[in-house]
Amino acid sequence: MNKQQLDSLFISSIEDGGMRISLAQGKAKYKMSRGSFTTKDHIFDKHNLKFVNKEGDNFLFSDGKVNCVMSLEKGENIKLRFKADPKYNRFILKIPAFENEHIYGCGEQYTHLDLKGNKVKIWVSEHQQVMKIAKKFLREKLFGVNPDYKAPYKAHQTYYSSPGFMSSENYFVYCHEDAYGQIDFEKNETLIKFRQVPQSISILTGDNPIDLVKKITKLVNIQPKLPDFVGEGAIIATQGGSDVMLEKYEALKAKGGKVSAIWCQDWSGQIVTEFGSQVYWNWEVDNNLYHDLKEIIVRLNNEGVKFLGYINTFLKEDTPLYKYAVEHDYIVKKKDGTPYLIQSTTFNAGIVDLTFPEAYEWYKGIIKTNMIGLGLSGWMADFGEYLPTDSVVHGGDPEKLHNKWPTLWAKCNYDAIKECDMEGKIFIFSRAAYGHTVQYTNSMWNGDQHVDYSDEYGLGSVIPATLSMACSGVGVNHSDIGGYTTVLHMKRDAELFRRWSEMNIFTPVFRCHEGNRPKVNVQFDSEEVVDEFIKNSDIFAALKPYRDDVLKEYYEDGIPCNRPLFFHFDEDECYTNQREFMFGSELVVAPVMRKNVTKLKVYLPKGEWIGLFDGKTYESGHIEVEAPLGTIPAFYLKGSVHENLFRDLIKEK
C-alpha cells in the first residue's frame, strides 16, 4: 500500500463511518504475581461516537452528548491527534482492516508470528507464569512431552510490549501512549483500546516491507552500536567465582576456543534458593567469591577477553545497598509508606524508584563506580517489568508509569555508560522493553526460555519472538544458548545445547547461559559438546565480515539483522513461516527445532540457493535436506555479494 492509497483509505473510512471512536470512564484492578499480571476493568458512562462533520483537517465525532475531535496531520506519515474531555480515560478507535492481511509485531510474541484474529495486550509483564509452568509439568507427566503444545493466545504475556503493529499490506500503526492497552485484530476491522486517550497515533506506509521497516525503526529509534568485541567469538558463562572462571576459560583456550568475553552473572555474590543458583542482588563485587577481580579483568583484557556482569532493578532485602536505599527514601513504597517488597522466586527485594531523581542518580552512580569502575565491559540489565500498579512512586501514577519502567531502567544504564565516555566499548543487553526502550540498549535478548524444544517457552519460541521484534523495529537481538529455566523434569541435554548453538551462529551475539541449575545442565565445556561449541564459535567469528555488513545495514538504514522471509520475498509461505529466518539479505536459516531430527523439510524462496555447509545447489520451493547433529540447514543465494566468504566457510568446515 502506498501513501496515496493509505490517505484515501483512512480519510474515506472516516467519512463513510468505517472509523469510529468510543469514549468512557473506567477504573481498573490489577493483580501481580512475580511480574505476571491479571486485570479487570469496570467501565461506565460509555459513548459510541460517529463522524459528524469536518472543518479542514479536524474531524468531529459525537453522539450528541460527548464530543471528540480528531485532527489529521499529513506529511511523510499520517498522524492522528485526539481532543476530548479529560474525564474520559477509556478510548476505543475502530479502523478498517483487510480480511486476508497478516499482522505482526506488538513487541515480542513467543507463539504466534501472525497476530490476525487475536487480541493482544499492550502491557509489559513477566512471560513466565508459575501456574502455567505447573500445568505444563502435570500435562507432560500425564501425557508425555509435547513441544507442539501452545496455550490459547489470550494467556500470552511478554517482556517486550510495543503499541505498534505491522501489516502485510505494508502499513504500520503506532500508538504514542504508555497506558495499558489492547489491540483486537478482527476480520475486517482493528480495535485499538487504551486506558487513556492516546497522545497520538502514527500511521506509516511503505512500498514494500523493507521500505516500511526502515520507517518503523526510525520511529522507535536505532539501538546503540555493539562493541566490536561481541562479534569476535563466544561469550561464555560461568558461575562460582574467580577460580572456576579461570579454570573453565583456560581449559577452553587450551582447546583452541575463541572467547570474546566471560559472563559471570554472580560477580556480586550467589544465593541458593529453591529455584536454584541465583545472583545476590547487592551490586558490589563479592571479594570472597571473586577475589582479585580487578587485576584478573586487566589480565583478561590484555588477552583480548572482556568480563561481563549482571544488574537488575531490585535490591535484596537486608543487603547493605538495600538498607542505604531505604534510609534515603529511594525504594518504591506501599500506600502505608513501607517498602513495597516483591518476590521474584523465594526471597524479597525492593524496587529502586527510578522516577525519583536522587535515587536515579544514586543507582546510576553504583553502575559507574561498582561496575564500570571495576573494569566490566558489559552486563545483563535484567528485569523492568515488575512495577506494581498499587505502589507509590515519586513520579506519579504507577499504572501510567508501568510501561515506562523498562525505558527508565535501560536509560539509567545507558546514561552511566555515556557519562563514563564508554559508548561503543560496553555491551548491555536487556529483557524488558516498551516502544522506544531499544534506543538505550545494545541488544535485546529473548528472555528466560525453558531448556527444552517447546514452542511455548523453549527453543521453538525463539524464532517467532525474534521476528516479531524485527517487525516492531528491533534490529539487534539474541537468545541464551541452551535456554535458562530449569525446573522440575526439565534439564538441558547435549542435543538441545548443540541445536541451540547452531542456530545462534546466525544472530548478532553468540552468548551462553548456565541456567538457574548449572549442575544438572549441559554446559559449553561439557565433554559431549565442547568440540562442537568451539567449531560453532569459530564459524560465528568467521562470519564477522558478513555480520558487520548486516549490522551496518541496521545502524545506517534501520533494517533488522534477523528478518522474516517476507521482508525480501513476496510469496505466500514467506508471510506465515515462523520456523525459518533470514540473517541479513543473503542467508536463509532453518534451525532444527525438535529432538532426534536428522532430516528437515525446508522452504526456499525464489532463486537458486547453495547450502552453506554442504555446498550443494538447491532450487526454490519445498525441499528435504539432511540435518544431522552438527549441521544446520543454512543457504545463501547464488551470486550473493559475500559468496566468496561463504565458499571459504564450506572449505574450512
C-alpha positions in Angstrom: 0.0 0.0 0.0 1.5 3.4 -1.0 0.9 6.6 0.9 -1.7 7.9 -1.6 -3.8 4.7 -1.1 -3.4 4.9 2.7 -4.5 8.5 2.8 -7.5 7.6 0.6 -8.4 4.6 2.7 -8.3 6.3 6.1 -10.0 9.6 5.0 -12.8 7.7 3.2 -13.2 5.4 6.2 -13.8 8.4 8.5 -16.5 9.9 6.2 -18.3 6.7 5.4 -18.5 5.6 9.1 -15.8 2.9 8.9 -13.8 4.6 11.5 -15.4 5.0 14.9 -14.4 6.3 18.3 -15.8 5.3 21.7 -15.1 7.1 25.0 -15.8 6.0 28.5 -14.8 6.3 32.1 -13.3 3.3 33.8 -11.5 2.0 36.9 -9.1 -0.9 36.6 -8.0 -3.5 39.1 -4.6 -5.3 38.7 -3.2 -8.3 40.4 0.6 -9.0 40.1 2.3 -12.3 41.0 6.0 -12.4 40.3 5.7 -9.9 37.5 2.7 -11.6 35.8 -0.5 -9.5 35.7 -4.2 -10.1 35.6 -6.6 -7.2 35.3 -10.3 -6.4 35.3 -11.8 -3.1 34.2 -15.0 -1.5 35.4 -16.5 0.6 32.5 -19.2 3.3 33.0 -20.6 6.3 31.1 -19.6 4.8 27.7 -20.3 6.8 24.5 -20.1 5.4 20.9 -19.3 8.4 18.7 -19.8 8.8 15.0 -18.4 11.2 12.4 -20.4 14.3 12.3 -18.6 16.9 10.2 -15.2 18.1 9.1 -13.5 21.5 9.3 -10.2 21.5 7.5 -8.2 18.6 8.9 -10.3 18.4 12.1 -13.0 15.7 12.2 -15.7 15.9 14.8 -17.1 12.6 16.3 -20.1 12.9 18.6 -23.2 11.1 19.9 -24.9 14.4 20.7 -23.7 14.5 24.3 -20.0 13.8 24.1 -17.5 15.0 21.5 -14.1 14.0 20.4 -12.1 16.0 17.8 -9.6 14.0 15.7 -7.1 16.1 13.8 -5.3 14.5 10.9 -1.7 15.6 10.1 -0.5 14.6 6.7 3.2 14.5 5.9 5.6 11.7 5.3 3.3 9.7 7.7 -0.3 10.2 8.9 -0.6 11.3 12.5 -3.9 11.3 14.3 -4.4 13.5 17.4 -7.4 13.4 19.7 -9.1 16.1 21.9 -11.7 15.1 24.4 -13.0 15.8 27.9 -10.2 14.6 30.2 -12.6 12.8 32.5 -12.9 10.1 29.8 -10.0 7.7 30.4 -11.1 4.8 28.2 -10.6 5.0 24.5 -11.5 2.7 21.5 -10.7 3.5 17.9 -12.0 1.2 15.2 -10.1 1.4 11.9 -10.6 -0.6 8.7 -8.6 -3.8 8.2 -8.1 -6.3 5.4 -9.6 -9.8 5.7 -6.6 -11.6 4.3 -3.8 -9.5 5.7 -1.2 -10.8 8.1 -0.4 -8.8 11.3 3.0 -8.8 13.1 4.7 -7.0 15.9 3.3 -5.5 19.1 6.7 -6.3 20.6 7.8 -9.9 21.3 5.4 -12.7 20.6 6.6 -16.2 21.5 4.0 -18.5 19.9 2.3 -16.5 17.1 4.1 -14.6 14.5 0.9 -13.7 12.7 -1.5 -12.0 15.1 -4.5 -11.7 12.9 -7.6 -13.0 14.8 -6.0 -12.4 18.2 -6.4 -9.8 21.0 -3.0 -8.5 22.0 -2.4 -7.0 25.4 -0.1 -4.0 25.4 1.4 -4.3 28.8 5.0 -5.2 29.9 4.9 -8.4 32.0 6.9 -11.5 33.1 6.5 -14.0 30.3 7.0 -17.0 32.7 4.0 -17.8 34.9 4.1 -20.2 37.9 0.7 -21.6 37.2 1.4 -22.3 33.5 4.7 -24.0 34.4 2.9 -26.2 36.9 0.2 -27.1 34.3 3.0 -27.9 31.9 4.6 -30.2 34.3 1.4 -32.1 35.1 0.4 -32.3 31.4 3.8 -33.7 30.4 3.8 -36.2 33.3 0.3 -37.4 32.3 0.5 -37.3 28.5 4.2 -37.1 27.7 6.3 -34.2 26.4 4.6 -32.4 23.5 6.7 -29.5 22.2 3.9 -28.5 19.8 1.6 -27.6 22.7 0.6 -23.9 22.9 -1.9 -22.4 25.4 -4.5 -20.1 24.0 -3.1 -16.8 22.9 -5.2 -14.9 25.4 -2.9 -16.2 28.1 0.2 -14.7 26.5 2.3 -12.1 28.3 5.6 -10.7 27.2 8.7 -8.9 28.5 8.7 -6.5 25.5 5.4 -5.0 24.6 5.0 -2.4 21.9 2.0 -0.3 20.9 2.7 -0.8 17.2 1.8 -3.4 14.6 2.8 -4.1 11.0 0.5 -5.3 8.3 1.4 -7.5 5.2 -0.4 -4.7 3.3 2.6 -2.6 4.1 1.3 -0.2 6.7 2.3 0.2 10.3 0.2 1.7 13.1 1.9 3.0 16.3 0.1 4.4 19.3 2.0 7.1 21.2 0.6 6.0 24.6 2.0 4.3 27.7 -1.2 3.3 29.4 -2.5 -0.3 29.4 -3.8 -1.2 26.0 -5.2 -3.9 23.9 -5.4 -4.3 20.1 -8.1 -6.6 18.7 -7.2 -7.8 15.2 -10.6 -8.8 13.9 -11.6 -9.9 10.4 -12.5 -6.6 8.8 -11.5 -4.1 11.4 -9.0 -3.4 14.1 -9.9 -2.2 17.5 -7.3 -0.1 19.3 -8.1 0.2 23.0 -6.3 2.2 25.7 -7.0 3.1 29.3 -6.3 6.7 28.4 -6.9 8.8 25.3 -3.7 8.4 23.3 -1.3 11.3 22.8 -1.4 10.5 19.1 -1.4 7.6 16.6 1.1 7.4 13.7 0.3 5.5 10.5 3.2 4.7 8.3 3.3 3.1 4.9 5.9 1.7 2.6 6.3 0.4 -1.0 7.4 -2.9 0.4 8.3 -4.5 3.8 11.9 -3.3 3.7 10.9 0.2 2.9 8.3 0.1 5.7 10.6 -1.4 8.4 13.2 1.3 7.7 10.5 3.9 8.7 9.4 1.8 11.7 13.0 1.6 13.0 13.4 5.3 12.6 10.2 5.9 14.6 11.2 3.7 17.6 14.9 4.7 17.3 18.1 2.8 16.4 19.9 0.8 19.2 23.4 1.9 20.2 26.2 0.1 18.3 27.5 -3.2 19.6 31.1 -3.0 20.8 33.4 -4.8 18.3 34.5 -7.5 20.7 31.0 -9.0 20.7 31.5 -10.3 17.2 34.9 -11.8 17.7 33.9 -15.1 19.4 31.8 -16.7 22.1 30.6 -15.1 25.3 31.0 -18.0 27.7 29.1 -18.1 31.0 30.5 -19.3 34.3 29.4 -19.0 37.9 31.1 -19.8 41.2 34.0 -17.3 41.4 37.4 -16.4 40.1 38.9 -19.8 40.3 36.1 -21.6 38.5 36.0 -18.8 35.8 39.7 -19.0 35.1 39.8 -22.8 35.1 37.0 -23.0 32.5 38.4 -20.3 30.4 42.0 -21.7 30.4 40.7 -25.2 29.5 38.6 -23.8 26.6 41.5 -21.7 25.4 43.8 -24.7 25.5 41.4 -26.5 23.1 41.5 -23.6 20.7 38.2 -22.0 21.7 37.6 -18.4 20.5 36.4 -16.4 23.5 35.4 -12.8 23.3 34.1 -12.4 26.8 33.4 -14.2 30.0 30.0 -13.5 31.6 29.8 -14.1 35.4 26.3 -13.0 36.5 27.2 -13.8 40.1 30.0 -11.3 40.3 28.1 -9.7 43.2 27.6 -13.0 45.0 25.5 -16.0 44.9 22.3 -17.1 46.8 20.9 -20.7 46.6 17.1 -20.8 46.7 14.5 -23.5 45.9 14.7 -22.1 42.3 18.4 -22.7 42.0 21.6 -20.7 41.9 20.7 -17.0 41.8 22.6 -13.7 41.9 22.9 -11.9 45.2 21.1 -8.7 44.5 23.6 -6.2 46.0 25.6 -4.6 43.4 29.1 -4.7 44.9 31.8 -7.3 44.0 31.8 -10.3 46.2 35.5 -10.3 47.1 35.4 -13.7 48.6 33.9 -15.4 45.6 35.7 -13.2 43.0 39.0 -12.5 44.6 41.4 -10.2 42.8 38.8 -9.5 40.2 40.0 -6.1 39.1 43.5 -7.5 38.5 42.1 -10.5 36.7 40.0 -8.3 34.4 43.1 -6.4 33.4 44.9 -9.6 32.6 41.9 -10.9 30.6 41.7 -7.6 28.7 45.3 -7.9 27.8 44.4 -11.3 26.2 41.6 -9.7 24.3 38.9 -11.1 26.5 36.3 -8.9 28.3 34.5 -9.5 31.6 30.7 -9.1 31.8 28.4 -9.0 34.9 24.8 -8.5 35.9 22.4 -6.0 37.5 18.7 -5.5 37.8 16.1 -3.0 39.2 16.0 -4.7 42.6 17.9 -4.8 45.9 17.6 -7.9 48.1 16.0 -7.1 51.4 18.6 -6.6 54.2 21.6 -6.2 51.9 23.9 -3.1 52.5 22.7 -1.3 49.4 19.0 -2.0 50.3 19.5 -0.6 53.7 21.1 2.5 52.3 18.3 3.0 49.8 15.6 2.6 52.5 17.4 5.2 54.7 17.4 7.7 51.8 13.9 7.0 50.6 15.0 5.5 47.3 12.7 2.5 47.3 9.2 2.2 45.8 6.7 2.2 48.6 3.3 0.7 49.6 0.5 3.1 50.3 1.3 2.9 54.1 4.8 4.2 53.4 6.7 1.0 53.9 8.9 -0.5 51.2 7.0 -2.4 48.5 8.8 -5.8 48.5 8.4 -8.1 45.5 9.1 -11.8 45.4 10.8 -13.0 42.2 11.5 -16.5 43.3 11.7 -17.2 47.1 13.3 -14.0 48.6 12.1 -10.4 49.0 13.5 -7.4 47.3 12.8 -3.7 47.0 12.5 -1.8 43.7 14.6 1.3 43.2 12.4 4.3 42.4 13.8 5.4 39.1 11.3 8.3 38.9 13.0 9.9 42.0 15.9 12.0 40.6 18.1 11.4 43.6 17.5 7.6 43.5 18.1 7.5 39.8 21.5 9.4 40.2 22.5 7.1 43.1 21.7 3.9 41.1 23.5 5.3 38.1 26.5 6.1 40.3 26.6 2.5 41.5 26.8 1.3 37.9 29.6 3.9 37.2 31.6 3.1 40.3 31.0 -0.6 41.1 30.8 -1.9 37.6 32.4 0.3 35.1 35.0 1.4 37.7 35.8 -2.3 38.4 36.5 -2.8 34.7 33.3 -4.5 33.5 32.8 -4.3 29.7 29.1 -5.1 29.9 26.3 -6.7 31.7 22.8 -8.1 31.6 20.4 -5.3 32.5 17.7 -7.6 33.7 14.0 -7.1 34.7 12.0 -3.9 34.4 8.5 -5.5 34.2 7.6 -5.5 37.9 6.4 -2.1 38.9 3.1 -2.8 40.8 0.1 -0.6 40.0 -0.8 -0.2 43.7 2.6 1.2 44.7 3.6 4.7 45.5 6.4 6.3 43.3 7.8 9.7 43.2 6.9 10.2 39.5 3.1 9.9 39.9 0.6 7.2 38.9 2.3 3.8 38.8 -0.4 2.4 36.5 0.6 5.0 33.9 4.3 4.6 34.6 4.4 0.8 34.5 5.1 0.5 30.8 7.7 3.3 31.0 9.7 1.5 33.7 11.8 -0.6 31.3 12.8 2.6 29.4 13.8 4.3 32.6 15.9 1.3 33.5 17.6 1.0 30.2 18.3 4.7 30.1 19.9 4.6 33.6 22.4 2.0 32.3 23.0 3.9 29.1 23.5 7.3 30.9 26.1 5.7 33.1 28.0 4.4 30.1 27.7 7.7 28.3 28.9 9.8 31.3 31.9 7.5 31.6 32.7 8.1 27.9 32.4 4.3 27.3 29.9 4.3 24.4 30.9 1.6 21.9 33.1 -0.1 24.5 30.5 -1.5 26.9 27.8 -4.1 25.9 24.5 -4.1 27.7 21.6 -6.5 26.9 18.0 -6.1 28.1 15.0 -8.3 28.6 12.2 -5.9 29.2 11.2 -3.0 26.9 8.3 -0.9 25.7 8.1 1.0 22.5 11.2 3.2 22.3 13.3 1.5 25.1 15.6 -0.1 22.5 17.4 3.3 21.9 19.2 2.7 25.2 20.3 -0.9 24.9 22.8 -2.6 22.5 20.8 -5.8 22.3 17.6 -7.3 23.4 17.5 -10.9 24.4 14.6 -13.3 24.2 14.2 -13.8 27.9 14.2 -16.9 30.0 13.5 -19.8 27.6 12.9 -23.2 29.1 15.7 -25.8 28.5 13.5 -27.8 26.1 12.2 -27.7 22.5 8.7 -26.4 23.3 7.0 -23.8 21.0 5.5 -22.0 24.0 8.6 -21.5 26.2 11.6 -23.3 24.7 13.7 -23.4 21.6 10.6 -23.3 19.4 9.7 -19.9 20.8 12.9 -18.1 19.8 12.2 -17.5 16.1 8.7 -16.1 16.5 10.0 -13.9 19.3 12.9 -12.6 17.2 10.9 -12.0 14.1 8.0 -10.2 15.9 10.7 -8.0 17.4 12.1 -7.3 13.9 8.6 -6.2 12.8 8.5 -3.9 15.8 11.7 -2.2 14.7 14.2 -4.1 16.9 17.4 -4.6 15.0 19.8 -6.5 17.4 18.5 -9.4 19.4 19.7 -12.9 20.6 18.9 -15.7 23.0 20.6 -17.7 25.7 22.4 -20.7 24.1 20.6 -23.7 25.6 17.9 -21.7 27.3 17.7 -20.7 31.0 14.8 -22.0 33.0 15.4 -25.5 34.6 12.6 -26.6 36.8 11.1 -30.0 37.8 11.8 -32.5 35.0 13.4 -30.1 32.5 17.1 -30.4 32.1 19.4 -29.2 29.2 20.9 -32.2 27.4 23.7 -32.2 24.9 21.5 -32.4 21.8 19.4 -29.3 22.8 22.6 -27.3 23.6 24.1 -28.3 20.2 21.0 -27.3 18.2 20.7 -24.0 20.0 24.4 -23.3 19.5 23.9 -24.0 15.8 21.0 -21.6 15.5 22.8 -18.8 17.4 25.6 -18.6 14.9 23.2 -16.6 12.8 22.5 -13.8 15.3 24.5 -10.8 16.3 25.5 -12.2 19.7 26.8 -15.8 20.5 26.3 -16.0 24.2 25.8 -18.8 26.7 23.9 -19.1 30.0 24.5 -21.7 32.7 20.8 -21.5 33.7 19.4 -21.5 37.2 20.6 -25.1 37.9 24.0 -25.2 36.4 25.0 -28.7 37.8 22.1 -30.5 36.0 22.5 -28.7 32.7 25.0 -29.5 29.9 27.4 -26.5 29.6 29.7 -25.3 26.9 32.6 -27.2 28.3 30.8 -30.5 28.9 32.7 -33.3 27.2 29.9 -34.2 24.8 29.5 -30.7 23.3 32.8 -28.7 23.8 34.3 -29.6 20.4 31.2 -28.6 18.5 30.8 -25.5 20.6 34.3 -24.5 19.6 33.5 -25.2 15.9 30.4 -23.1 16.1 32.1 -20.2 17.8 34.7 -20.4 15.1 32.0 -20.2 12.4 30.4 -17.3 14.3 33.8 -15.4 14.3 34.4 -16.3 10.6 31.1 -14.7 9.6 32.1 -11.4 11.2 32.7 -9.6 7.9 29.2 -10.5 6.7 27.7 -9.8 10.1 29.4 -6.4 10.2 27.7 -5.6 6.9 24.4 -6.8 8.2 24.8 -4.6 11.3 25.8 -1.7 9.2 22.5 -2.1 7.3 20.7 -1.8 10.5 22.7 1.1 12.0 22.5 3.2 8.8 19.3 2.1 7.2 17.2 0.6 10.0 16.8 -3.0 8.6 16.9 -5.5 11.5 19.6 -8.2 11.4 17.3 -11.2 11.8 14.3 -11.0 9.4 11.2 -12.9 8.4 11.3 -14.3 4.9 8.6 -11.9 3.6 10.9 -8.9 4.1 12.6 -10.0 0.9 10.3 -12.4 -0.8 6.7 -11.7 -1.7 5.5 -15.3 -1.6 2.5 -16.7 0.4 4.6 -19.1 2.5 7.0 -16.4 3.4 4.3 -14.4 5.3 3.4 -17.3 7.6 6.7 -19.2 8.0 7.9 -19.0 11.7 10.4 -21.9 11.5 12.9 -20.1 9.3 14.5 -16.7 9.3 16.9 -14.6 7.3 20.1 -13.3 8.6 20.7 -10.2 6.5 19.6 -10.4 2.9 21.8 -13.3 1.8 21.2 -16.1 4.2 18.1 -18.2 4.9 18.4 -20.3 8.1 16.2 -23.3 9.0 17.1 -24.4 12.5 16.2 -27.9 13.8 13.5 -27.4 16.4 12.9 -31.0 17.5 14.7 -33.8 19.2 16.1 -36.7 17.2 15.5 -35.0 13.9 18.2 -35.6 11.2 16.2 -34.6 8.1 14.3 -31.4 7.8 11.7 -30.1 5.4 12.6 -26.5 4.3 11.0 -23.8 2.2 13.4 -21.8 0.0 12.1 -18.7 -1.7 12.5 -17.8 -5.4 16.1 -18.2 -6.6 19.0 -20.6 -6.7 20.4 -21.5 -3.3 23.7 -23.0 -2.1 23.9 -25.0 1.1 26.3 -23.1 3.4 27.8 -26.3 4.9 27.4 -28.9 2.1 28.0 -26.7 -1.0 25.0 -28.3 -2.8 22.7 -26.3 -5.1 19.0 -26.2 -4.2 16.1 -25.0 -6.2 13.3 -22.9 -4.7 10.2 -24.5 -3.1 9.7 -27.2 -0.5 12.7 -29.5 -0.2 14.0 -32.1 2.3 17.6 -31.8 3.5 20.0 -33.8 5.6 20.3 -32.2 9.1 22.5 -34.5 11.3 23.7 -33.1 14.6 26.5 -30.7 14.0 24.9 -29.3 10.8 22.3 -26.6 10.5 20.4 -26.1 7.2 21.5 -22.6 6.1 21.6 -21.4 2.5 22.9 -18.4 0.5 21.7 -17.1 -2.8 23.9 -17.9 -5.7 25.6 -14.7 -6.8 25.5 -13.2 -3.3 27.8 -10.3 -2.5 29.5 -12.4 0.1 29.6 -15.6 -1.9 33.4 -15.9 -1.6 33.2 -15.7 2.2 30.5 -18.4 2.2 32.5 -20.7 -0.1 35.6 -20.3 2.1 33.4 -21.3 5.1 32.4 -24.5 3.4 36.1 -25.4 2.6 37.2 -24.7 6.2 34.3 -26.5 8.0 
